[in-house]
Amino acid sequence: MSDYLPEEVVLEILHRLPVKSLIRFRCVSKSWNSLITSSAFINSHLTRSLSLPSNPNKLIVRHCLDSPYVEHYKLIDDDSDSFDQIQNIEFPLTTRCFQHFVLIGSANGLFSLYEQERFILWNPSIRKFITLPKPCITVKTHGRITCRPAFGFDPRTNDYKVVRIAFRCRTNTSEEAKPPLIEVYSLNEGCWRITSASFPPGIAFTDWYRPTASSGGAVHFAVYDKDNCDCPLVLSFDLSDEVFRLISWPNGAFSLRFVYTSVIGGSLSLLLFDDGYLDNNRCAIWVMKDYGIVDSWTKLFAADLNKEITRVLGLQKNGSILVEAKLPRGWGLSSYDPKSQQVKNLGICGRPEYFHVDNYLENLVLLDKPNDAVSERGVCRERKCRYCCVAISKYFQTSIYCSQMLICYQLDIKSGQKFQRSVACAL
């Protein structure tokens, strides 16, 4: 193909393709496979995807079931008022110790989960996961510890990082509390590293075991000052310079029982709410329009919730609130209309406290990483043979697609707009 098209044109075409097509196009040639799986192409493809205005049109929903203990992920069309399900995504792992993995967080479509000292990065776009090496801070090396993990994306280095804030437990009450240790895993470096970051004294978490929010190159936690419990704060950890910072709450934000950090429309957000067991069940969502500027906190709305609502999860494009609600049998994902105060069951059931909703972004992250040993063992011989047959078939289909792209390029070289439409039609 490079004999007919300049290299920059090939790159431009490939950058515009969806992930599914790129995975198939690796069969075209060794040079294409090398290009698509290179870290430079993966990063540039992600950068372009992040710049597209149509990214937030899809949501990914996590929900977990009891019998059996299985995690489910679904792609949802956020542009549709009916909350249509686009696709079910199979989660490839089962936990060894717990009923379900603990979700640390998600960023740009990449998920981070863990159980005890086993940490996972999973990309549903390419159906691939990797198991991280064991952390430096363990029970064997530092005694009993309690960790608050976080996961985020550093745009300055195009790197995904897992953060562990490890609190060392005292062996007796007379022993002075030791400052927590901060450990960071870098996907680019492929290893854990204990940092020199200093955790701010007198700060405690209010969102233990909740997914953290990744925004502005930092991860964010809901915290409070132990000396002033009426002073809620947001604690950020910058993934580049590895420094903790405290962010003040917005003026006028009332303190409720539950506070979570989140990301709405690409901006750092606060979800504040009571639960359905209280008579006065309220909810408020605040968004920081200009990251790091306290005065830019903006209240999207505040509303009274029905008693059946147990947790606020996020916001839809149409203004409805995505919530976890008590159903006649169990719990389910629902949408709440603040104007009509009506709760609509969206037909996705699961265990309480395990629902998670985030924007979905296709990406190639982890494609350049070695396959996890667990995933290799989990592929049976029959499945491998079937995969090989499909790959051979895709090779010939790919050749046809590439020929179509070449024709499109030759016909529409003078019109960039027509060129884009033709490429889309060819796929």
N, C-alpha and C positions, 0 to 999 in steps of 0.2 A: 504493500500500500504506500510505503514511503517513496516508491519509484514514481508515483503519480501526484502525490500531494506534498507540499512543503511541511516540514516538521511542525512549524508553528500552527499551521492549519489543522493538522491532526490533533494537536493538543487542544485547540479551540473546540473542535468537534467533541473530543472525549470529555472535556470539562462540562459540556452541556448535557451529557447523557445521564440517565438515572443509574443508580447503583446496580440494579439488577442487570442492566445491559453491560455495564463495565465488567461485572463478574464473568459474564459469558464471553466478552471480547478478549479476555486473557488467552483464549484458545487460538486466536488468530495467528499469532507468531510468538517466538521467544522474546522478541524486542518489545512487542505490545505488553506481554505479561510482565516483563521487567519494568516497563514504564508505569503501568497501572498500579503495581504493587510497591513502587518506590515511595519513600516517605515524602519526597518533594511533591509528587503528584497528589498523594493523599491529603497533604496540607493545603495545596492550592485548590483542590476540589472542595474541601471543607470551607475554605475562605470564600469561594464563589457561592456555595450553598447558603452560607450565613448572610450574604449580601442580597439574596433574593427576597422580594417582599412577600412572596406567597408561602414562606416557611411555616407560619403558625396555623395553616389550614388543617393540619392533622394533629390529633392528640393521641398519646399512647396511655393506656389504662392498665394498671396492675391490680389484679385481685386474686386472692388466695382462698382455696376451698379446704374443707375439713376431711371429707371422705372421698377419695384419699387426699393426703396432704400434697396438693399440687398448686404451683403458681401458674397463673394464666396472664397473658398480655394480649391486648386488642388494640388495633388501630381504629381510630374514630374520625369521621369527617366533621370538623368543627363548623364548617360552613352550612351544614344542614341542621335545621331546627329539629329534625327527627332523630338526630344523634346516630346516624347510620353507621354500622360497623363495616369497615372496609376489609379487614383481614385479621385472622387469628394468628398469633406468633407463638410457636412452641418454645417453651423454656427448656434448655437441654440438660438441666442439672437437678439433682435432688440433694437435700441437705443430709448430712451424716449424723448430726447431733440434735438439731431442733426440728420443729414441725415445718418451719419455713425460714429462708434466709432473711436476714435483717437488711433492709435497703438503706444504704448510706446516702445515696443521692444519684442524680442523673444530670448530665450536661451534654448538650448538642447531640442527643440521641444515644449516648453511651451511659450504661448503668454500672454502678458499683454496689456490690453486695458482700456480706460476710457472715460467717458463723465461727465463733471463737477466734482462732488465729488463722483462719482460712479466708483469704480475700479474693474476690472474683471481679473481673471487668468483663462486661458482656455487651456486644453490639448486635442488637436485633436486626439491623439493616442487612448484615452479611451473615447472620446466624453463627457468629463466632464468639468464643469466650477464651480468656486466659486466666490461669490461676497465678496469683502473685507469689513471689518467694516469701518465706516466713519473715515476719517483722523482726527488727532488732530487739525491741522491747517485748519480752515475754515473761511468763510466770517463772520460768527457769532462770532467766537472767536478772530479773528485778523483783521477784517475789509477787505477791498478790497485787494486781492492778485493776483499775476500772478505767475503761477507755471511752472517750467521746470521739467517734470518727467523723470525717467529712470528705466530700469528693467535689472536685471542681476543675475548671478549665482555665489555664493561664494563656491569654491571647498573645502575650508578648513573646512567648517561646513556643506557641502552638503545642503545649504540653498538658496532659491530664495528670492530676495528682490526687493521691489519697493522703489525708492527714489524720494522724492519731494523736489525741491529747491524752496522755497516760497519767492518771492519778495513782500514786503509790499508796497502798493502804498501810496504816500504822499497825505495828505488831502489838502495841499496848497503848493505853489512853494517855500515859505520861509522855510518850514520844512526840516530839514536835513534828507537825505536818510538813512533809517534804514538798517542794514545788513540783508541779507536773512536768513531765518530759514531753517534748514535741518531736514527732517522727513523721517524715514525709516520704512517700513513694512517688517517684517520677517515672511515667511511662517511657519517656525518651531515654532516660538513663537505665531503666530496668532494674532499679534496686531501691531499698529503703535507706534512709539516712536520718540520724538524730541531729536536729538543728540546735542552734543556740538561742532560739526564740524564747522570750520570757512571757509566761502567761500572766495577765494582770491580776494582782492580788485582790482578794475580797469579792471575786466574781463567781457566780454559780449559774448553772444552766437551768432553764425552765423547759427545754425541749429535748430531754434525753430520749434516745432511740427514735428520733424523728429525722427524716431526710433533711439535709442541709441545703441551703440555696447558694448556687454558684452564679455570681454576677460581678461584672467589673473587674475580673481577674482575682477575685477573692471568694472565700466561703464564709457563710454567715450563720450565726447562732442567735437564738433568743435567750437572753441572760438577765440577771438582776444583780444589784449591789447588796451584799449580805448585810452591810451596815445600814442600808436604807431599802427595805423591801418594797417600798412604794416607788422605787426608781427603776423601772424596767429599761433595758438597753438592748442594743444589737451589737454583738461582738463579731468583728470581721478578722479574718486571717488572710493577709495578702500572699498569694501563691508565688509571687515573684521575689519580693524582698523579704518574705517570711517574717512579717511583723504583725502583731495584734493591734487592733484599733477599736475603740468604743464609739458607737454611733448613737446619738441621742434619739429618743422617740419623737414623733411629731407632736407639736403642741395641740392639745385638745383631744388626743387619743385616750379613750377611757380604758382602764385596765380590766381585762376579763380573765376568766379562769385559764384559758388556753391561748398561747401565742406561738405561732409558727412563722418562720421565714420562708419565703417562696419567691418565684420569679413570674411576673405577669407582664406580657408584652415586652419581654427583654429587660424589664426593670426590677430592681429589688423591691420586694413587697412584704407586708405584714398581714397575716391572717389572725384576727382576734375574734374569739367567740366563747360563749358558755356552752354547756352541753344540755341535752334534752331533759336532764333530771332536775333542772332548776325551773322555777316558775317564770323567771325573767330571762329568757334565752335570747341573747343579742349577738350580733355579728357586725364586724367592720373590716374593711379592706383598705389599706393604705399603700400607696406606691411612691417610691422615690424617683421622681422624673429625671433629676440630674444627679447621677451617682456621686455620693460623698457630700452633697450639699444638704444639710439638715432642713433648710428652709424650703427645699423642693418636695418635701413630703406632701402628697396630695391624697385626700380621702376620696376614694371612688364612690363609696356609699356606706351607710350604716343601716341595718335593718333588724327587725325582730324576727326570730326564727320559730318555726313550729317545734313542739316538744319532741317530735319523732326524729329530728335532725340531731345527730351525735357528733358530727365533725365537718368542718369546712375544708374543701380540698382545692378549690381553684375557681376560675372565672371563665365562662364561655364568651364567644364573640358577641352573642346576642344579648349579653348583660345578665344572663341567668347565672346563679351560683351553683357550682358542682359540690355536692355534699354527700356524706355518708349518712344514710337514714335507716331507722328501724322499720322493718317490714313485718307483715303478719307472721311470716316465717323467716327468721334470720335478719340479715342486713343486706343492703344493696346500694349501688351508686344511683343517685337521683339528682335532678336539677330543681332549683328553687327559684321561682320568679318573685323578686322583691315587690313588684307592683301588685300582682294578684295574690301573692302569698300562697301560691299553690306549689305543691311538691309533686314532681313527675318521676315515676319510677322508670329508669332507663334500661331495665332488664339485665343488669350485670350484678350478680350476687356474689357474696364472699364473706370472709371473716371480718369482724370489726377491727379497726386499727391497722389493717393491712392494705387498704385501698390507697392508690397513688395515681395522680394524673399529671402529665407533663406534656409540653410541646414535643412533637416528633420531628426529627431532622435526619434525613438519610445521609450517611457518611461511610467512608471506607476505613475508618480508624480500626486498628488491629489487623488489617489485611496483610501488613508487612511483618507481623509477628508469627513465630512458630506456632503450629497447632498445639493446643493443650493435650497432654497425654491422656487425660480422661476422655476427651472427645474422640481421640483416635481409637481407644479401646471400645468405645461405645458404638462403633460402626461395624455392623456385622458384614460377613463376606457377601451375602446376597445384596445388601445395600451398596457395597463398594462396586460390585459388578453392574448394578443398575445405574450407579453414578457414572461409571466409565462409558456405558452405552449412551447415556444422555449427553455426556460431554462430547462424544464423537458426533452425535446428531447436531448439537449446538454449533460445532465447528463449521459444518456446511451451511447452517442457517446464518451464521455470523458472516461468512464470505458473501452471501447474498446481501445482507444488510450493508456491509461495507461498500459493495458495488453500488448500492442505491445511494449511499452518502456521497460517493465519488461523482455520480451523475448529478446529484443536487448541487454539489460544489461547482461543477463545470457550468451548469445552467444559470446559477444565481450568484456568480462571483461578484457582480456589480451591485447587487442589492442585499445588504446585510439582513434586512427584515425578511425578505423572501427566503434567504438562506436558512434562517432559523426555523421558519415554518416547514421548509422542505425536509430539514433534518428530522424534525418532530414527526412528520408524516412517514419518513422512511423507517422510523422505529415503531 
